[in-house]
Amino acid sequence: MSRLPDKRLVGNRFDRSLHTYRRSAVVQIGMAARLVELVDRAGAPARLGRVLEVGAGSGILTSALLANHSAATYFANDLAPGSREFVMRAFDGHEVGEGLFLEGDIERLDPLPQKLDLVVSNATVQWLHDLESFFERMVSSLLPGGLLAFSTFGTGNMREIAELEGISLPYFTAGEIEALAGCSFEALCIEEDERRLEFASPEAVLRHIRETGVNGVAGSVWGRERYRRFLERYRMSFPSGSGVSLTYHPVYCCFRRRQP
């Protein structure tokens, strides 16, 4: 069963995990690097004008993008207020004319920055409640020919947790994402892969999830017995090497806003 995330819970948990995110989010770090490669391949100039990053978090994509590009104005958005410190730190040492942090839910943020050359987002749009509406809002903010490049996760993401708990985010297939982008965007690249991480124990899996803040689907607190049963079932169902596995399913998309 898929369930829309609780945005307040998502924001709180990411806020608490910001200081541990970079050491634990090995998949998301790789996704940010790949996303910058796709932006470069799409022809983004070295000197960008106005950029919006959605879900800037601990500044991983911010740093990766600014290592290759300068920006006249860089808007960094995130639900978690603590993200501001990390983003401002990521701006240091890079060529950014004006760096601004926009706190809040991108689906409700008003007004949105306008006349953007590039919108980027790493491992974030799976938390949105209405992806089609998000695309419509980005169309209105991007200049014709502007780029929308993001990474997210597909239907096989964290399948181990979904199988044991019977709940997951409402992930989309690559084809569904392209369809939702509609006729306003030209798809330059859509690709996906699978990353299987190995952990010494189910306890280590849960610690990894907590330290990356990606446990914002259900807010219920586990009792001792439920926790014990989960560990036992995970250990039996998903053995790998000397421990257990956890699967990530990254999806990468790069779109160009069509000319009117």
JOURWO-V216063 format. One record per pair of residues at least 4 apart in sequence whose ideal C-beta (glycine too) atoms are under 8 Angstrom apart, sorted by the first residue. I is the first residue (numbers start at 0). J is the second residue. Records with the same first field share a line. If there is no record, write none. Layout:
I = J  J
This chain:
0 = 165  166  167
1 = 166  167  168  169  170
2 = 166  167  168  169  216  217
3 = 128  168  169
4 = 8  9  126  128  168  215  216
5 = 9  215  216  218
6 = 10  78  104  126  128
7 = 11
8 = 12  215  218
9 = 13  78  126  212  215
10 = 14  78  79
11 = 15  79
12 = 16  212  214  215
13 = 17  20  56  77  78  79  82  212  215
14 = 78  79  80  81  82  212
15 = 212
16 = 20  209  210  211  212
17 = 56  57  79  81  82  85  212
19 = 23  210  211
20 = 24  27  56  57  59  210  211  212
21 = 28  57  59
22 = 210
23 = 207  210  211
24 = 28  57  59  122  211
25 = 29  196
26 = 30  194  196  247  249
27 = 31  59  121  122  211
28 = 32  59
29 = 33  194
30 = 34  121  122  150  249  251
31 = 35  59  60  63  121  122  150
32 = 36  63
33 = 37  150  249  251
34 = 38  60  63  119  121  148  149  150  251
35 = 39  60  63  64  66  67
36 = 40
37 = 41  148  187  188  251  253
38 = 43  64  68  117  119  146  148  253
39 = 43  67
40 = 188  253
41 = 146  148  187  188  253  255
43 = 47  68  116  117  146
44 = 68
45 = 67  68  69
46 = 68  69  71
47 = 68  69  70  71  116  117
48 = 70  71  72  114  115  116
49 = 70  71  72  74  112  114  115  116  117
50 = 64  70  72  73  74  115  116  117  118  119
51 = 74  76  111  112  115  117  118  119  140
52 = 60  61  64  73  74  75  76  118  119  120
53 = 76  105  118  119  120  123  124  149
54 = 76  77  78  105  120  121  122  123  124  126
55 = 60  61  75  76  77  82  85  86  89  100
56 = 60  77  79  82  85  121  123
57 = 82  85
58 = 62  75  82  85  86  88  89
59 = 63  121
60 = 64  119  120  121
61 = 65  73  75  86  89  90
62 = 66  89  93
63 = 67
64 = 68  119
65 = 69  70  73  89  90  93  94  95
66 = 93
69 = 93  94  95  96
70 = 94  95  96
71 = 96  97
72 = 96  97  98  99  112
73 = 90  95  97  98  99
74 = 99  101  112
75 = 82  86  98  99  100  101
76 = 100  101  102  103  105  108
77 = 82  83  86  100  101  102
78 = 82  102  103  104
80 = 102
81 = 85
82 = 86  100  102
83 = 87  100  102
84 = 88
85 = 89
86 = 90  98  100
87 = 91  98  100
89 = 93
90 = 95  98
101 = 108  112
103 = 107  108
104 = 108
105 = 127  133  136
106 = 127  128  129  132  133  136
111 = 136  139  140
112 = 140
113 = 139  140
114 = 140  142
115 = 140  141  142  145
116 = 141  142  145  146
117 = 145  146  147  148
118 = 137  140  141  145  146  147  148  149
119 = 148  149
120 = 124  148  149  150  151
121 = 149  150
122 = 150  151  152  249
123 = 127  149  151
124 = 130  133  149  151
125 = 151  152  156  168  170
126 = 168  215
127 = 133
129 = 133
130 = 134  171  176  179
131 = 135  179  181
132 = 136
133 = 137
134 = 138  147  179  180  181  183  184
135 = 139  181  183
136 = 140
137 = 141  147  256
138 = 183  184  256
141 = 145  146  147  256
142 = 256
143 = 256  257  258  259
144 = 255  256  258
145 = 255  256
146 = 187  253  254  255  256
147 = 184  252  253  254  255  256
148 = 252  253  254
149 = 251  252
150 = 249  250  251  252
151 = 170  171  176  249  250  252
152 = 156  157  168  170  247  248  249  250
153 = 170  171  172  173  191  248  249  250
154 = 170  171  172  248
155 = 193  246  248
156 = 167  168  170  246  247  248
157 = 161  167  213  245  246  247
158 = 162  246  248
159 = 163  204  233  236  237  243  244  245  246
160 = 164  167  208  245
161 = 165  166  167
162 = 236
163 = 229  232  233  236
164 = 217  229
166 = 216  217
167 = 216
168 = 216
170 = 248
171 = 175  176  179
172 = 176
173 = 177  189  190  191  250  252
174 = 178
175 = 179
176 = 180  189  250  252
177 = 186  189  252
180 = 184  186  252  254
182 = 257
183 = 256  257
184 = 254  255  256  257
185 = 254  255  256  257
186 = 252  253  254
187 = 253  254  255
188 = 251  252  253
189 = 250  251  252  253
190 = 250  251
191 = 248  249  250  251
192 = 248  249
193 = 246  247  248  249
194 = 246  247  248  249
195 = 239  244  245  246  247
196 = 207  244  245  246  247
197 = 239  240  242  243  244
198 = 203  204  207  242  243  244  245
199 = 203  241  242
200 = 204  230  234  242  243
201 = 205  229  230  233  234  243
202 = 206  230
203 = 207  242
204 = 208  233  243  245
205 = 209
206 = 210
207 = 211  245
208 = 213  214
209 = 214
221 = 225  226  229
222 = 226
223 = 227
224 = 228
225 = 229
226 = 230
227 = 231
228 = 232
229 = 233
230 = 234
231 = 235
232 = 236
233 = 237  243
234 = 238  243
237 = 243  244  245
238 = 242  243  244
239 = 243  244
